[in-house]
Amino acid sequence: MKYVFLVLFGLILSFTKVEAAFVEGLEDLPVMEGLTQEPNDAISFGNEESRLVEAVLTSKTLNFNKVKNFYKNTLPQMGWAYQGMRENTIIFEREGEVVEISKEGANPLKVRITVKSKI
């Protein structure tokens, strides 16, 4: 019976399309549900040694504490180590790179995500 359930569950999952949204240019940095990436406010450049990617996300319904808690819980699962908070910015590091998630506005919420190589 357990195997029948597992097979049925697998079939249901295969027919259910679940799309996780990620920050454009950052294939492993998710966009929290309720945030929307602003397409005209993104920058991305770099080479084999370093990179800089910035994106602006906005929300009319979320506050920064919810965003902060989401990323503090999610990013460590993706290998990012939480480094602390400086003013309105939470900081993570992984493999020679830094992620900074900064609150830039409150109503509506405006968040800037920056990924840059450590120098």
Summary of the structure (lengths in Angstrom):
residues: 119
radius of gyration: 17.1
end to end distance: 56.1
largest distance: 56.1
contacts: 305
relative contact order: 0.18
helix: 24%
strand: 45%
